[in-house]
Amino acid sequence: MPDTARPKVEKISIALTQDMAAMVREAVDSGEFASSSEVVRDALRDWKSKRTERELRLAELRQMIADGHASGYVEWTGAADIIARAREKAGLPPRDSD
């Protein structure tokens, strides 16, 4: 019966700067990781997670832009008007004019 719980492992060779290699060795020497392969796998999982998060945020921003375009044209009344409406919506008193 084949073991389907463990993913197949492929051995590859990578080149690192001296500083990066020292960081990997330090992580293993400190006991934080059992091997340099574990350090690299952890870094790749983190990278994958960050990429996925970035893609989700970009999709949200794209949707917000599309929603904005679809909402129609709004005449620009100036930043002061926007700030005044935001303060009113937040329940804050109007700012004094200088």
C-alpha positions in Angstrom: 0.0 0.0 0.0 1.6 3.3 -1.1 2.2 6.1 1.5 0.1 9.0 0.2 0.6 11.1 3.3 4.2 12.1 2.5 4.8 14.2 -0.6 7.6 13.2 -3.0 10.8 15.1 -2.4 12.9 16.3 -5.2 16.6 17.2 -4.5 17.8 20.4 -6.2 20.9 22.6 -5.8 20.7 26.3 -5.1 23.2 29.1 -4.9 23.1 31.5 -2.0 25.1 34.6 -1.1 27.6 34.1 1.8 25.2 36.1 4.1 22.2 33.9 3.2 24.2 30.7 3.6 25.4 32.0 7.0 21.8 32.7 8.0 20.8 29.1 7.0 23.7 27.6 9.0 22.9 29.8 12.0 19.3 28.6 12.0 20.4 25.0 11.9 23.2 25.5 14.4 20.9 27.2 16.9 18.5 24.2 16.7 15.7 26.2 15.2 15.7 23.9 12.2 17.0 20.3 11.9 18.5 20.9 8.4 19.2 23.5 5.8 16.5 21.9 3.7 14.0 22.6 6.4 15.1 26.3 6.5 14.6 26.6 2.7 11.2 24.8 2.8 10.0 27.1 5.6 11.1 30.1 3.6 9.4 28.9 0.5 6.1 28.2 2.5 6.3 31.8 3.8 7.0 33.2 0.3 4.0 31.2 -1.1 1.8 32.5 1.7 2.8 36.1 1.1 2.3 35.7 -2.7 -1.2 34.3 -2.1 -2.0 37.1 0.3 -0.7 39.7 -2.2 -2.8 38.2 -5.0 -6.0 38.4 -2.8 -5.3 42.0 -1.9 -4.7 42.9 -5.5 -8.0 41.2 -6.5 -9.8 43.2 -3.8 -8.3 46.4 -5.0 -9.2 45.6 -8.6 -12.8 44.9 -7.5 -12.9 48.2 -5.6 -11.7 50.0 -8.7 -14.3 48.3 -10.9 -17.0 49.1 -8.4 -15.9 52.7 -8.4 -16.0 52.9 -12.2 -19.4 51.2 -12.2 -20.8 53.6 -9.6 -20.8 56.5 -12.1 -19.3 59.9 -12.3 -19.1 62.1 -9.2 -18.2 65.8 -9.5 -15.1 66.7 -7.5 -16.0 69.2 -4.9 -12.6 69.4 -3.2 -10.9 67.8 -0.3 -12.4 70.1 2.3 -15.9 68.9 1.4 -14.8 65.3 1.6 -13.2 65.8 5.0 -16.3 67.7 6.3 -18.6 64.8 5.1 -16.3 62.2 6.7 -16.3 64.1 10.0 -20.1 64.4 9.9 -20.5 60.7 9.1 -18.1 59.8 12.0 -20.1 62.0 14.4 -17.3 64.6 14.8 -17.9 68.3 15.0 -17.0 70.5 12.0 -13.5 71.9 11.9 -13.1 75.6 12.5 -12.1 77.5 9.4 -8.7 79.2 9.8 
